[in-house]
């Protein structure tokens, strides 16, 4: 578990990069990793000084299995509310096949549909950012205090900072546009679904990536 900023901790050793936003009373989780990640996430919440029930909100960037795999178990253990973009929610709830053409094995109800530009009243304010391309409804989340970007898979840091991995990209042109959208936000830090977080100076690196594409 890596401390990215005050109150923000990423389990970057887990596939999908689940990230915990911890305040004095509640915990917000962004993405849930694979099914086996649920136990590790609950243990991390306890390590950070909270009971599992403090997890009240789970924000999903997109519906790929390595980002929603632990969702059913975590909701069952904590009763947390689930947030997702409309197209991604249809996959999460089992109403629409995922990108591989299969229906998710463990559907979960989405409590709150999010839209680009919306400011969620969580953890001091979390901005929803449309970053379509990796999947057709992918969103990212910007924690406004500290300007920490939770990028999901529209960026990755596996072999240095890059955009959506081409082999997993639904719409390459929109994925390219998403990099520019995020560069304009000038984040200080970035957490990724894949690769270690950038804890400081992220805006300059992201501007350079955008210019190179």
C-alpha positions as CSV (number, residue, x, y, z in Angstrom):
1,X,0.0,0.0,0.0
2,X,1.4,3.4,-1.1
3,X,0.5,6.7,0.5
4,X,0.0,9.0,-2.4
5,X,-1.2,12.1,-0.5
6,X,-2.8,13.0,2.8
7,X,-5.6,10.5,3.3
8,X,-5.1,8.8,-0.1
9,X,-3.6,5.3,-0.2
10,X,-3.3,3.0,-3.2
11,X,-3.0,-0.7,-3.2
12,X,-0.9,-0.5,-6.3
13,X,0.4,-4.1,-5.9
14,X,-3.1,-5.3,-6.7
15,X,-4.3,-5.6,-10.3
16,X,-6.6,-2.6,-11.1
17,X,-5.0,-0.4,-8.5
18,X,-7.8,0.0,-5.9
19,X,-7.4,3.3,-4.0
20,X,-8.7,4.3,-0.6
21,X,-9.7,7.8,0.3
22,X,-9.7,8.0,4.1
23,X,-11.2,10.7,6.3
24,X,-11.8,10.7,10.1
25,X,-15.2,9.1,9.7
26,X,-15.6,7.5,6.3
27,X,-13.7,5.7,3.6
28,X,-14.2,6.0,-0.2
29,X,-12.9,3.3,-2.5
30,X,-12.1,3.8,-6.2
31,X,-12.2,0.5,-8.1
32,X,-12.1,-2.9,-6.5
33,X,-9.6,-5.1,-8.4
34,X,-10.1,-8.7,-9.0
35,X,-12.4,-10.9,-6.8
36,X,-9.6,-11.9,-4.5
37,X,-8.7,-8.3,-3.8
38,X,-11.7,-7.8,-1.5
39,X,-10.1,-9.4,1.5
40,X,-7.0,-7.3,1.1
41,X,-9.0,-4.1,0.7
42,X,-10.9,-4.7,3.9
43,X,-7.6,-5.5,5.7
44,X,-6.1,-2.2,4.4
45,X,-9.1,-0.3,5.8
46,X,-8.5,-1.8,9.2
47,X,-4.7,-1.1,8.9
48,X,-5.7,2.6,8.3
49,X,-7.6,2.7,11.5
50,X,-11.2,2.0,10.5
51,X,-13.7,-0.8,10.7
52,X,-14.7,-2.2,7.3
53,X,-18.2,-0.6,7.8
54,X,-16.6,2.8,7.4
55,X,-16.4,2.0,3.7
56,X,-19.6,3.9,2.5
57,X,-18.9,4.7,-1.1
58,X,-17.3,2.8,-4.0
59,X,-16.5,4.8,-7.2
60,X,-16.0,2.7,-10.4
61,X,-14.0,4.1,-13.3
62,X,-15.1,1.3,-15.7
63,X,-16.5,-2.2,-15.8
64,X,-13.5,-4.3,-16.8
65,X,-13.2,-7.4,-14.6
66,X,-10.0,-6.2,-12.9
67,X,-11.8,-3.1,-11.7
68,X,-15.2,-4.5,-10.5
69,X,-14.1,-8.1,-9.5
70,X,-14.2,-7.4,-5.7
71,X,-17.4,-5.3,-5.9
72,X,-19.9,-7.9,-4.9
73,X,-18.0,-9.1,-1.8
74,X,-17.2,-5.5,-0.7
75,X,-20.8,-4.4,-1.0
76,X,-21.9,-7.5,0.9
77,X,-19.4,-6.9,3.7
78,X,-20.0,-3.1,4.1
79,X,-23.3,-2.0,2.4
80,X,-21.3,0.7,0.5
81,X,-23.1,2.6,-2.2
82,X,-21.8,2.1,-5.7
83,X,-21.2,4.9,-8.2
84,X,-20.6,4.4,-12.0
85,X,-21.2,6.0,-15.4
86,X,-24.5,4.9,-17.1
87,X,-22.9,2.7,-19.8
88,X,-20.6,1.1,-17.3
89,X,-23.5,0.6,-14.8
90,X,-25.4,-1.4,-17.4
91,X,-22.4,-3.9,-17.5
92,X,-22.0,-3.9,-13.8
93,X,-25.7,-4.8,-13.3
94,X,-25.6,-7.5,-15.9
95,X,-28.0,-5.7,-18.3
96,X,-25.4,-5.4,-21.1
97,X,-22.5,-7.7,-22.0
98,X,-19.0,-6.5,-21.3
99,X,-16.4,-5.8,-24.0
100,X,-15.6,-9.5,-24.3
101,X,-19.3,-10.2,-25.1
102,X,-20.0,-12.0,-21.8
103,X,-22.4,-10.9,-19.0
104,X,-20.7,-10.4,-15.6
105,X,-20.8,-13.4,-13.4
106,X,-21.5,-11.3,-10.2
107,X,-23.8,-8.4,-11.1
108,X,-24.2,-5.6,-8.5
109,X,-26.7,-2.8,-8.3
110,X,-25.4,0.7,-9.0
111,X,-26.8,3.2,-6.6
112,X,-25.7,6.4,-8.2
113,X,-25.1,7.2,-11.9
114,X,-22.3,9.8,-12.4
115,X,-21.8,12.2,-15.3
116,X,-18.8,14.2,-16.5
117,X,-18.4,17.6,-14.7
118,X,-20.3,16.5,-11.6
119,X,-18.8,17.3,-8.2
120,X,-19.4,14.5,-5.8
121,X,-19.7,15.7,-2.1
122,X,-17.1,13.1,-1.0
123,X,-13.7,13.5,0.5
124,X,-13.8,17.3,0.2
125,X,-15.1,17.2,-3.4
126,X,-14.4,14.7,-6.2
127,X,-14.9,15.8,-9.8
128,X,-16.1,13.3,-12.3
129,X,-14.2,13.5,-15.6
130,X,-15.4,11.9,-18.8
131,X,-12.4,10.0,-20.3
132,X,-14.2,7.8,-22.8
133,X,-12.0,5.6,-25.0
134,X,-10.5,2.8,-23.0
135,X,-14.2,1.7,-22.6
136,X,-17.1,3.6,-24.0
137,X,-18.1,5.0,-20.6
138,X,-14.8,5.2,-18.8
139,X,-14.6,8.1,-16.2
140,X,-11.8,9.3,-14.0
141,X,-12.1,11.1,-10.7
142,X,-10.2,14.2,-9.5
143,X,-9.9,14.7,-5.8
144,X,-9.9,18.5,-5.8
145,X,-8.1,18.9,-2.5
146,X,-4.5,18.1,-3.4
147,X,-5.5,17.6,-7.1
148,X,-5.1,13.9,-7.0
149,X,-6.3,12.2,-10.2
150,X,-7.6,8.7,-10.1
151,X,-7.2,7.8,-13.7
152,X,-8.4,4.2,-14.0
153,X,-7.1,2.8,-17.3
154,X,-7.2,5.8,-19.5
155,X,-3.6,6.3,-18.4
156,X,-1.1,3.7,-17.3
157,X,2.4,3.8,-15.8
158,X,3.6,0.3,-16.5
159,X,6.6,1.3,-18.6
160,X,6.5,5.0,-18.0
161,X,3.5,7.3,-18.3
162,X,1.3,6.4,-21.3
163,X,-2.3,6.5,-22.4
164,X,-4.8,3.7,-22.7
165,X,-3.1,0.4,-23.7
166,X,-3.9,0.1,-27.4
167,X,-4.8,-3.6,-27.2
168,X,-7.5,-2.8,-24.6
169,X,-8.9,0.4,-26.1
170,X,-12.4,0.5,-27.5
171,X,-12.1,3.9,-29.2
172,X,-8.5,5.1,-29.9
173,X,-9.4,8.6,-31.0
174,X,-11.4,9.3,-27.9
175,X,-8.7,7.7,-25.8
176,X,-6.2,10.1,-27.2
177,X,-8.6,13.1,-26.5
178,X,-8.9,11.8,-22.9
179,X,-5.2,12.4,-22.4
180,X,-5.6,16.1,-23.4
181,X,-8.6,16.4,-21.1
182,X,-6.6,15.2,-18.1
183,X,-3.6,17.2,-19.0
184,X,-5.7,20.4,-18.8
185,X,-6.6,19.5,-15.2
186,X,-3.0,19.8,-14.1
187,X,-3.1,17.2,-11.4
188,X,-0.3,17.1,-8.8
189,X,-0.6,13.3,-8.4
190,X,-2.0,10.4,-10.4
191,X,-3.1,6.9,-9.4
192,X,-3.4,4.3,-12.2
193,X,-5.1,1.0,-12.7
194,X,-1.8,-0.4,-13.8
195,X,1.6,0.8,-12.6
196,X,2.9,2.8,-9.6
197,X,1.3,6.2,-8.7
198,X,3.0,9.5,-9.4
199,X,2.9,11.3,-6.1
200,X,4.1,14.8,-7.2
201,X,4.9,16.7,-10.4
202,X,2.4,14.8,-12.4
203,X,1.1,17.8,-14.4
204,X,4.4,18.4,-16.2
205,X,4.7,14.7,-17.1
206,X,1.1,14.6,-18.4
207,X,1.6,17.7,-20.5
208,X,4.7,16.1,-22.1
209,X,2.7,12.9,-22.8
210,X,-0.1,14.9,-24.4
211,X,2.4,16.8,-26.6
212,X,4.0,13.6,-27.7
213,X,0.8,12.0,-29.0
